[in-house]
Amino acid sequence: MSSRHHIDDFMSGRIIGKIEEGRKITDVAKEFDIAHSVVSRQWKSFKTTGMCSRRHGGGSKTPAEDRYIVLSAKRNRRTTAQQVANQFLVASGKQISRKTVARVLRGGGLYARRPIVCVPLTRQHRTARLQWCREHHNWTEQDWACVLFSDESRFSLSSD
């Protein structure tokens, strides 16, 4: 088997032509010295799209388009990457993937974060904590040696 990285459109057309003649995928793969899976993938792609040429990417984005993506995400912080991609399609006519939007947003310093669900502290909680601190502010190092602290409780001083 040869180590080709890409089958050009002409070769793809020849492969499809041989299969349309009635040849088996295995025979075509041996004739062109290509892996069976590659020929099978070409044939499957031809049956679904009706074309034997590869679809090339939509092209690279410009820095101005990157700025537009970041700006549209900053305008509404709750939009998803898919929604930003849809807005970009409407605005520019170019289709980009959700992953491309996420990559551009990461490059612009925007990251997807989920808010942590925690119990907000009430006035009663704050009062009880302050009282506990006042009761224990005179403890010595030996008193504190018997205490085990853990960080498993989540709480918030302000309700978001």
Accessible surface in RSA format (square Angstrom, percent):
REM  Atomic radii and reference values for relative SASA: ProtOr
REM  Chains: A
REM  Algorithm: Lee & Richards
REM  Probe-radius: 1.40
REM  Slices: 20
REM RES _ NUM      All-atoms   Total-Side   Main-Chain    Non-polar    All polar
REM                ABS   REL    ABS   REL    ABS   REL    ABS   REL    ABS   REL
RES MET A   1   161.66  83.7  96.44  63.8  65.23 155.3  96.84  82.3  64.82  85.9
RES SER A   2    51.96  43.9  25.13  33.5  26.83  61.8  32.79  69.8  19.17  26.9
RES SER A   3   101.41  85.7  77.61 103.6  23.80  54.8  52.46 111.7  48.95  68.6
RES ARG A   4   115.93  48.7  83.00  42.3  32.93  78.4  41.40  56.6  74.54  45.2
RES HIS A   5   186.94 102.2 146.00 101.5  40.93 104.7 103.90 107.1  83.04  96.6
RES HIS A   6    90.62  49.5  67.40  46.8  23.23  59.4  54.59  56.3  36.03  41.9
RES ILE A   7    17.89  10.2  11.19   8.3   6.71  16.2  12.91   9.3   4.98  13.5
RES ASP A   8    76.58  53.6  74.00  73.7   2.58   6.1  34.18  80.4  42.41  42.3
RES ASP A   9    68.94  48.3  61.51  61.2   7.43  17.6  28.42  66.9  40.52  40.4
RES PHE A  10   147.58  73.8 135.99  84.2  11.59  30.2 144.13  87.4   3.45   9.9
RES MET A  11    32.05  16.6  32.05  21.2   0.00   0.0  32.05  27.3   0.00   0.0
RES SER A  12     2.78   2.3   2.78   3.7   0.00   0.0   2.78   5.9   0.00   0.0
RES GLY A  13    26.87  33.1   0.00   N/A  26.87  33.1  18.14  49.8   8.73  19.6
RES ARG A  14   103.69  43.5  94.67  48.3   9.02  21.5  27.92  38.2  75.77  45.9
RES ILE A  15     0.00   0.0   0.00   0.0   0.00   0.0   0.00   0.0   0.00   0.0
RES ILE A  16     5.58   3.2   5.58   4.2   0.00   0.0   5.58   4.0   0.00   0.0
RES GLY A  17    28.40  35.0   0.00   N/A  28.40  35.0  26.83  73.6   1.58   3.5
RES LYS A  18    49.78  24.3  49.17  30.2   0.60   1.4  13.09  11.8  36.69  39.1
RES ILE A  19    16.73   9.5   9.54   7.1   7.19  17.3   9.54   6.9   7.19  19.5
RES GLU A  20   107.75  61.9  72.69  55.0  35.05  83.5  29.78  57.6  77.97  63.7
RES GLU A  21   130.01  74.6  88.03  66.6  41.98  99.9  44.90  86.9  85.10  69.5
RES GLY A  22    64.00  78.9   0.00   N/A  64.00  78.9  34.89  95.7  29.11  65.2
RES ARG A  23    88.24  37.1  76.02  38.8  12.22  29.1  38.45  52.6  49.79  30.2
RES LYS A  24   149.59  73.0 143.30  87.9   6.29  15.0  92.13  82.9  57.47  61.2
RES ILE A  25    42.39  24.1  38.45  28.6   3.94   9.5  38.45  27.7   3.94  10.7
RES THR A  26    60.82  43.3  60.51  61.3   0.31   0.7  39.00  52.4  21.82  33.0
RES ASP A  27    63.54  44.5  59.47  59.2   4.08   9.6  12.07  28.4  51.47  51.3
RES VAL A  28     0.00   0.0   0.00   0.0   0.00   0.0   0.00   0.0   0.00   0.0
RES ALA A  29     3.53   3.2   3.53   5.4   0.00   0.0   3.53   5.0   0.00   0.0
RES LYS A  30   151.87  74.1 129.54  79.5  22.34  53.2  83.00  74.7  68.88  73.4
RES GLU A  31    81.97  47.1  45.91  34.7  36.06  85.8  40.46  78.3  41.51  33.9
RES PHE A  32    14.38   7.2   8.24   5.1   6.14  16.0  12.78   7.8   1.59   4.6
RES ASP A  33    63.98  44.8  62.76  62.5   1.22   2.9  25.23  59.4  38.75  38.6
RES ILE A  34    11.72   6.7   8.49   6.3   3.23   7.8  11.72   8.4   0.00   0.0
RES ALA A  35    38.73  35.6  35.40  54.6   3.34   7.6  35.67  50.2   3.07   8.1
RES HIS A  36    89.95  49.2  86.64  60.2   3.32   8.5  62.49  64.4  27.46  32.0
RES SER A  37    61.22  51.7  53.66  71.6   7.57  17.4  43.06  91.7  18.16  25.4
RES VAL A  38    39.58  26.0  39.39  35.7   0.20   0.5  39.39  34.2   0.20   0.5
RES VAL A  39     0.00   0.0   0.00   0.0   0.00   0.0   0.00   0.0   0.00   0.0
RES SER A  40    39.30  33.2  38.21  51.0   1.08   2.5   4.92  10.5  34.38  48.2
RES ARG A  41   149.46  62.8 145.15  74.0   4.31  10.3  70.07  95.8  79.38  48.1
RES GLN A  42    34.57  19.3  31.98  23.4   2.59   6.2   1.87   4.0  32.70  24.8
RES TRP A  43    50.34  20.2  50.34  24.4   0.00   0.0  37.83  20.2  12.51  20.3
RES LYS A  44   136.00  66.3 136.00  83.4   0.00   0.0  79.21  71.3  56.79  60.5
RES SER A  45    53.77  45.4  48.81  65.1   4.95  11.4  28.51  60.7  25.26  35.4
RES PHE A  46    43.88  22.0  42.48  26.3   1.41   3.7  42.50  25.8   1.39   4.0
RES LYS A  47   133.60  65.2  98.30  60.3  35.31  84.1  56.29  50.7  77.32  82.4
RES THR A  48   107.31  76.3  68.48  69.4  38.83  92.5  66.37  89.1  40.94  61.9
RES THR A  49    76.51  54.4  45.85  46.5  30.66  73.1  51.34  69.0  25.16  38.0
RES GLY A  50    52.38  64.6   0.00   N/A  52.38  64.6  27.24  74.7  25.14  56.3
RES MET A  51    90.15  46.7  84.14  55.7   6.01  14.3  48.80  41.5  41.35  54.8
RES CYS A  52    44.79  33.9  35.92  40.1   8.87  20.8   3.61   9.1  41.18  44.4
RES SER A  53    46.17  39.0  35.97  48.0  10.20  23.5  17.89  38.1  28.28  39.6
RES ARG A  54   122.91  51.6 109.27  55.7  13.64  32.5  31.78  43.4  91.13  55.2
RES ARG A  55   199.91  83.9 173.59  88.5  26.32  62.7  57.67  78.8 142.24  86.2
RES HIS A  56   132.68  72.5 105.41  73.3  27.27  69.8  78.21  80.6  54.47  63.4
RES GLY A  57    72.49  89.4   0.00   N/A  72.49  89.4  42.56 116.8  29.92  67.0
RES GLY A  58    68.37  84.3   0.00   N/A  68.37  84.3  36.99 101.5  31.38  70.3
RES GLY A  59    59.74  73.7   0.00   N/A  59.74  73.7  38.36 105.3  21.38  47.9
RES SER A  60   100.14  84.6  76.74 102.4  23.40  53.9  51.73 110.1  48.42  67.8
RES LYS A  61    52.17  25.5  31.50  19.3  20.67  49.2   4.57   4.1  47.61  50.7
RES THR A  62    66.30  47.2  64.49  65.4   1.81   4.3  62.79  84.3   3.51   5.3
RES PRO A  63    95.46  69.6  92.38  84.2   3.08  11.2  94.61  78.1   0.86   5.3
RES ALA A  64    54.61  50.2  47.16  72.8   7.45  16.9  47.86  67.4   6.75  17.9
RES GLU A  65    31.68  18.2  30.47  23.1   1.21   2.9  15.97  30.9  15.71  12.8
RES ASP A  66    46.46  32.5  46.28  46.1   0.18   0.4  14.28  33.6  32.18  32.1
RES ARG A  67   156.59  65.7 150.41  76.7   6.18  14.7  77.57 106.0  79.02  47.9
RES TYR A  68    72.79  34.0  68.56  39.0   4.23  11.0  54.96  41.3  17.83  22.0
RES ILE A  69     0.14   0.1   0.07   0.1   0.07   0.2   0.14   0.1   0.00   0.0
RES VAL A  70    22.86  15.0  22.86  20.7   0.00   0.0  22.86  19.9   0.00   0.0
RES LEU A  71    85.15  47.4  83.88  60.0   1.27   3.2  84.96  59.7   0.19   0.5
RES SER A  72     8.09   6.8   4.93   6.6   3.16   7.3   5.20  11.1   2.89   4.0
RES ALA A  73     9.07   8.3   7.41  11.4   1.65   3.8   7.41  10.4   1.65   4.4
RES LYS A  74   103.16  50.3  87.62  53.8  15.54  37.0  37.56  33.8  65.59  69.9
RES ARG A  75   168.76  70.9 128.70  65.6  40.05  95.4  61.62  84.2 107.14  64.9
RES ASN A  76    76.86  53.0  74.05  71.6   2.80   6.7  20.82  50.1  56.04  54.2
RES ARG A  77   167.11  70.2 136.66  69.7  30.46  72.5  58.99  80.6 108.12  65.5
RES ARG A  78   217.17  91.2 191.08  97.4  26.09  62.1  71.29  97.4 145.88  88.4
RES THR A  79    28.28  20.1   8.83   9.0  19.45  46.4   8.97  12.0  19.31  29.2
RES THR A  80    74.43  52.9  67.71  68.6   6.72  16.0  70.93  95.3   3.50   5.3
RES ALA A  81    21.88  20.1  13.66  21.1   8.22  18.7  13.71  19.3   8.16  21.6
RES GLN A  82    85.97  48.1  85.77  62.7   0.20   0.5  42.17  89.8  43.81  33.2
RES GLN A  83    87.73  49.1  86.16  63.0   1.57   3.7  27.49  58.5  60.23  45.7
RES VAL A  84     1.57   1.0   1.27   1.2   0.30   0.7   1.27   1.1   0.30   0.8
RES ALA A  85     3.51   3.2   1.63   2.5   1.88   4.3   1.91   2.7   1.59   4.2
RES ASN A  86    74.79  51.6  74.00  71.5   0.79   1.9  24.43  58.8  50.36  48.7
RES GLN A  87    72.24  40.4  66.36  48.5   5.87  14.0  33.41  71.1  38.82  29.4
RES PHE A  88     2.46   1.2   2.43   1.5   0.03   0.1   2.43   1.5   0.03   0.1
RES LEU A  89    70.43  39.2  67.31  48.2   3.12   7.8  67.31  47.3   3.12   8.4
RES VAL A  90   133.19  87.6 103.78  93.9  29.41  70.9 110.56  96.1  22.63  61.4
RES ALA A  91    64.69  59.5  22.64  34.9  42.06  95.7  32.25  45.4  32.44  85.9
RES SER A  92    50.36  42.6  15.63  20.9  34.73  80.0  25.30  53.9  25.07  35.1
RES GLY A  93    59.45  73.3   0.00   N/A  59.45  73.3  29.98  82.3  29.47  66.0
RES LYS A  94    64.78  31.6  60.41  37.1   4.37  10.4  50.66  45.6  14.12  15.0
RES GLN A  95   145.06  81.1 121.85  89.0  23.22  55.3  31.09  66.2 113.98  86.4
RES ILE A  96    24.97  14.2  11.65   8.7  13.31  32.1  18.28  13.2   6.69  18.2
RES SER A  97    60.40  51.0  47.53  63.4  12.88  29.7  50.27 107.1  10.13  14.2
RES ARG A  98   115.99  48.7 112.17  57.2   3.81   9.1  31.18  42.6  84.81  51.4
RES LYS A  99   130.87  63.8 128.50  78.8   2.37   5.6  72.41  65.2  58.46  62.3
RES THR A 100    25.43  18.1  25.43  25.8   0.00   0.0   8.53  11.5  16.90  25.6
RES VAL A 101     0.00   0.0   0.00   0.0   0.00   0.0   0.00   0.0   0.00   0.0
RES ALA A 102    24.96  23.0  21.71  33.5   3.26   7.4  24.23  34.1   0.73   1.9
RES ARG A 103   138.96  58.3 134.28  68.5   4.68  11.1  58.59  80.1  80.37  48.7
RES VAL A 104    18.16  12.0  10.25   9.3   7.92  19.1  15.96  13.9   2.20   6.0
RES LEU A 105    23.45  13.1  23.45  16.8   0.00   0.0  23.45  16.5   0.00   0.0
RES ARG A 106   121.32  50.9 114.24  58.2   7.08  16.9  42.06  57.5  79.25  48.0
RES GLY A 107    73.72  90.9   0.00   N/A  73.72  90.9  39.07 107.2  34.65  77.6
RES GLY A 108    35.62  43.9   0.00   N/A  35.62  43.9  18.26  50.1  17.36  38.9
RES GLY A 109    47.99  59.2   0.00   N/A  47.99  59.2  26.17  71.8  21.83  48.9
RES LEU A 110    23.56  13.1  20.03  14.3   3.54   8.9  21.60  15.2   1.96   5.3
RES TYR A 111   123.33  57.6  94.56  53.8  28.76  74.8  63.12  47.4  60.20  74.2
RES ALA A 112   102.07  93.8  69.78 107.7  32.29  73.5  80.20 112.9  21.87  57.9
RES ARG A 113   187.19  78.6 155.10  79.1  32.09  76.4  72.96  99.7 114.23  69.2
RES ARG A 114   221.04  92.8 200.31 102.1  20.73  49.4  73.50 100.4 147.54  89.4
RES PRO A 115   123.54  90.0 101.01  92.1  22.53  81.9 112.61  93.0  10.93  67.9
RES ILE A 116   121.03  68.9  96.30  71.7  24.74  59.6 101.12  72.8  19.91  54.0
RES VAL A 117   137.08  90.2 119.99 108.6  17.09  41.2 124.45 108.1  12.63  34.3
RES CYS A 118    43.16  32.6  19.26  21.5  23.90  56.2   6.97  17.7  36.19  39.0
RES VAL A 119    99.49  65.5  97.65  88.4   1.84   4.4  99.49  86.4   0.00   0.0
RES PRO A 120    62.08  45.2  60.39  55.0   1.69   6.2  60.39  49.9   1.69  10.5
RES LEU A 121    19.31  10.8   9.00   6.4  10.32  25.9   9.07   6.4  10.24  27.6
RES THR A 122    70.94  50.5  64.45  65.3   6.49  15.5  68.35  91.8   2.58   3.9
RES ARG A 123   185.55  77.9 180.76  92.1   4.79  11.4  64.80  88.6 120.74  73.2
RES GLN A 124   146.77  82.1 138.28 101.1   8.49  20.2  47.08 100.2  99.69  75.6
RES HIS A 125    77.92  42.6  75.62  52.6   2.31   5.9  46.40  47.8  31.52  36.7
RES ARG A 126    99.58  41.8  93.78  47.8   5.79  13.8  44.09  60.3  55.49  33.6
RES THR A 127    81.04  57.6  76.39  77.4   4.64  11.1  64.43  86.5  16.61  25.1
RES ALA A 128    58.23  53.5  49.80  76.8   8.44  19.2  53.17  74.9   5.07  13.4
RES ARG A 129   112.16  47.1 109.18  55.7   2.97   7.1  48.01  65.6  64.15  38.9
RES LEU A 130    89.38  49.8  85.67  61.3   3.70   9.3  88.71  62.3   0.66   1.8
RES GLN A 131   104.98  58.7 101.59  74.2   3.39   8.1  30.52  65.0  74.46  56.5
RES TRP A 132   116.05  46.6 114.38  55.4   1.67   3.9  95.69  51.0  20.36  33.0
RES CYS A 133    67.18  50.8  62.13  69.3   5.06  11.9  22.03  55.8  45.15  48.7
RES ARG A 134   157.46  66.1 147.33  75.1  10.13  24.1  55.09  75.3 102.37  62.0
RES GLU A 135   105.08  60.3  77.11  58.3  27.96  66.6  42.60  82.4  62.48  51.0
RES HIS A 136    27.80  15.2  26.93  18.7   0.87   2.2   8.08   8.3  19.72  23.0
RES HIS A 137   135.23  73.9  99.91  69.4  35.32  90.4  88.12  90.8  47.11  54.8
RES ASN A 138   115.64  79.7  91.55  88.5  24.09  58.0  33.72  81.1  81.92  79.2
RES TRP A 139    94.23  37.8  74.98  36.3  19.25  45.2  57.72  30.8  36.52  59.2
RES THR A 140    79.62  56.6  72.45  73.4   7.17  17.1  75.50 101.4   4.12   6.2
RES GLU A 141   155.64  89.4 143.66 108.7  11.98  28.5  57.92 112.0  97.72  79.8
RES GLN A 142   150.79  84.3 141.36 103.3   9.43  22.4  48.83 103.9 101.96  77.3
RES ASP A 143    62.56  43.8  54.68  54.4   7.88  18.6  10.03  23.6  52.54  52.4
RES TRP A 144    78.00  31.3  71.15  34.4   6.85  16.1  59.05  31.5  18.95  30.7
RES ALA A 145    84.18  77.4  44.18  68.2  40.00  91.0  56.09  79.0  28.10  74.4
RES CYS A 146   119.26  90.2  79.48  88.6  39.79  93.5  37.02  93.8  82.24  88.7
RES VAL A 147    54.04  35.6  32.82  29.7  21.22  51.1  37.04  32.2  17.00  46.1
RES LEU A 148   166.81  92.9 139.23  99.6  27.58  69.3 140.26  98.5  26.55  71.5
RES PHE A 149   146.31  73.2 122.23  75.7  24.08  62.7 124.28  75.3  22.03  63.1
RES SER A 150    87.67  74.1  49.10  65.5  38.57  88.8  32.39  69.0  55.28  77.4
RES ASP A 151   137.59  96.4 110.53 110.0  27.07  64.0  48.31 113.7  89.28  89.0
RES GLU A 152   148.81  85.4 120.00  90.8  28.82  68.6  44.93  86.9 103.89  84.8
RES SER A 153    90.97  76.9  70.34  93.9  20.62  47.5  36.85  78.5  54.12  75.8
RES ARG A 154   156.25  65.6 138.21  70.5  18.03  42.9  38.37  52.4 117.88  71.4
RES PHE A 155    93.44  46.7  69.95  43.3  23.48  61.1  69.95  42.4  23.48  67.2
RES SER A 156    23.73  20.1  18.60  24.8   5.14  11.8  15.46  32.9   8.27  11.6
RES LEU A 157   124.69  69.4 104.68  74.9  20.01  50.3 104.72  73.5  19.97  53.7
RES SER A 158    70.97  60.0  65.10  86.9   5.88  13.5  47.36 100.9  23.61  33.1
RES SER A 159    97.43  82.3  65.11  86.9  32.31  74.4  34.12  72.7  63.31  88.7
RES ASP A 160   177.51 124.3  96.13  95.7  81.38 192.4  71.67 168.7 105.84 105.6
END  Absolute sums over single chains surface
CHAIN  1 A    13094.6      10530.1       2564.5       7018.3       6076.3
END  Absolute sums over all chains
TOTAL         13094.6      10530.1       2564.5       7018.3       6076.3
